[in-house]
Amino acid sequence: MSTTDTAPADMAPADMAPTGVPAADAAPLTATINGKAVTGRPGETILECARRNGVYIPTLCELHDIDHAPGTCRVCLVEIKMPHADKTHLVASCTTPLQDGLAVNTRTPQLREMQRLQVELLLADHDQDCATCIRHGKCDLQDVAQFVGLRQNRFFDPARVAARPIDESSPALIRNMKRCIRCQRCIAICRDGQGVDALIQINSGLDTAVGLRHGLTQKNSACVTCGQCVLVCPTGALGERDETDRALEMMYDPELITVVQFAPAVRVGFGEEFGLPPGTNVEGQIITALKQLGASIVLDTNWGADLVIMEEGTELLHRLKERKRPTFSSCCPAWINFVERHYPDIMPSLSSTKSPQQCVGALAKTYLPEKMGIDPARVRVISIMPCIAKKDEIVRRQLVHDGVPEVDVVLSTREFARLLQRERIDLKTLPPSTFDNPYMSEYSGAGAIFGTTGGVMEAAIRTMYYVVNGRELEHVEIEQLRGFEGVRTATVELGGDIGAVKIAMCHGLKPTRQIVEQVRSGNSDLDFVEIMACPGGCVDGGGTLRSKKAYLPHALKRRETLFGIDKNRAVRQSHRNEQVQALYRDYLGAPNSEKAHHLLHTYYTDRKIEMTQTVREVWADIKMTGKVY
């Protein structure tokens, strides 16, 4: 088997893009900040220089690693004095370039008063009930208000707060404009980061707000609920629909059998919330915590990932033999939303295999009760996922049968962390436990790497190679598939009657759009494409922990841990998972059998959103961003 990498360098995800890098031969600048001499880089802002020199300046709208500095919040004000000038000026440090000889002061009484005024004005139409906010205690606005010493709000207007809308139409994402500070980060990541462009600035003056194009509701808009906007929102204006109480009620009910599954990325994605290093594998502690909460059965979505490889890999081999190409992966629900809303014409190219979450849910209400001798009507399935779009997925009509959903509740990683904290369960002090279910909890290394970009493809290649050749791939770690560029392509020699296969991996929807357009135009020679809607894949899904002042800061550490799990597993191929083998032997018969199709495959629906803009609207958008195109 051979692979060749052809990854375009310009498709790197937002968190990996270098910013503020000056030309190598540019002369440095000299300036002072608070009387201390500093050396500046040509082209950088006062804020960037201050950060490099350890000087804190409060910010709210600015987020450096998505290159967003609109200067809308004005809390990063500093006092500057030009050489030989008599007067000082107050400027926004995030948009003002450093100049040679500039004197910058960040700590004058006048400046502090102006910063306090800016925060007071931001709070004038902001919901003051912080205790009920999902971001309480982890809110950038709270931090800045404390920094400037705000003690009262002279301008608070309850009537204006009450007039601001809350959109709860979506089963996944809540938009609470009573908590929005108009920083435009969500617009920037949706448009420039993901290329979905569902969000816009609406109205003007005091009525300026963030809205959805054409006044659509969250549920019916072009939004695909990838949740990346939630990761950059500095307040509680954007967040998942919280269902922790609903999950607890199920676990507390003695009449119900609660089956809880958690995704590959969850075990490496939230240990830092409990004081552990980023990327720490807390799989065993999660099992212990779920048992303490009252879960009846704890399963691993990794098992479902191994199962998906069996179904999707078999499906792909059939398509290759029939010369149908390309096939797109179907594990990511935000990607499925993207196809149905933006490119429904490529639906025939989607794999019909359900996601690992849904495969586990379907079998937890059929196969598992049969094997364990329990009443399927009493079973409730709860998923813990690093994803907001999973909440969308479980209510799809294709995945609800006679009013019974395959999965009943999805908790994001953030919700699960909050749940443990409110139940006073400290993850880092818990002893680890192991999965004890003999039917649906074993997993291979291939299942574990589903949680990061390229993992689905690598897992599929391992099994497809075995099916074609009757022997294991000699080197299961396919390094050429493990890059972090937005798009990676490779040619894989599978042998047998299949031969060479051209594959691609995309993470993030902006590069995905480029691949889809190539396929639609007939300019693609790809056979199999893996898509992850979120940059980095599930390890940085929209339901993962949010980091203040940073976007996707721990992607590589989480990814590294998943690869480590794979490397240390005794079984590293999905087809060697003995519990999956038993499922086919005792229940399904074979991959892609009639029964497997009934339980593990689905179909898709054209939900295209026709987005049309006038020239006036386009021009308004350009002016809003402040960018020159």
Secondary structure as UniProt FT lines:
FT   HELIX           9..11
FT   HELIX           14..16
FT   TURN            24..25
FT   STRAND          29..33
FT   TURN            34..35
FT   STRAND          36..40
FT   TURN            42..43
FT   HELIX           46..52
FT   TURN            53..54
FT   HELIX           64..66
FT   TURN            75..76
FT   STRAND          77..81
FT   TURN            83..84
FT   STRAND          89..92
FT   TURN            93..95
FT   TURN            100..101
FT   STRAND          103..105
FT   HELIX           109..122
FT   TURN            123..125
FT   HELIX           130..132
FT   TURN            134..137
FT   HELIX           140..147
FT   TURN            148..149
FT   TURN            154..155
FT   HELIX           158..163
FT   STRAND          166..167
FT   STRAND          173..176
FT   HELIX           177..179
FT   HELIX           185..188
FT   HELIX           189..193
FT   STRAND          199..202
FT   HELIX           205..207
FT   STRAND          209..212
FT   HELIX           213..215
FT   TURN            218..220
FT   HELIX           228..232
FT   STRAND          238..240
FT   HELIX           244..252
FT   TURN            254..255
FT   STRAND          257..262
FT   TURN            264..265
FT   HELIX           266..268
FT   HELIX           271..274
FT   TURN            278..279
FT   HELIX           283..293
FT   STRAND          297..300
FT   HELIX           301..321
FT   TURN            322..323
FT   STRAND          327..328
FT   HELIX           333..342
FT   HELIX           344..349
FT   HELIX           356..364
FT   TURN            365..366
FT   HELIX           367..372
FT   HELIX           376..378
FT   STRAND          379..385
FT   HELIX           389..393
FT   TURN            394..395
FT   HELIX           397..399
FT   STRAND          400..401
FT   TURN            402..403
FT   STRAND          404..405
FT   STRAND          409..412
FT   HELIX           413..422
FT   TURN            423..424
FT   HELIX           427..429
FT   HELIX           445..448
FT   HELIX           449..451
FT   TURN            453..454
FT   HELIX           455..469
FT   HELIX           479..481
FT   STRAND          487..493
FT   TURN            496..498
FT   STRAND          500..507
FT   HELIX           509..520
FT   TURN            521..522
FT   STRAND          528..532
FT   TURN            535..536
FT   HELIX           537..540
FT   TURN            542..543
FT   TURN            548..549
FT   TURN            553..554
FT   HELIX           555..568
FT   HELIX           574..576
FT   HELIX           578..583
FT   HELIX           584..588
FT   TURN            591..592
FT   HELIX           594..600
FT   HELIX           615..625
//
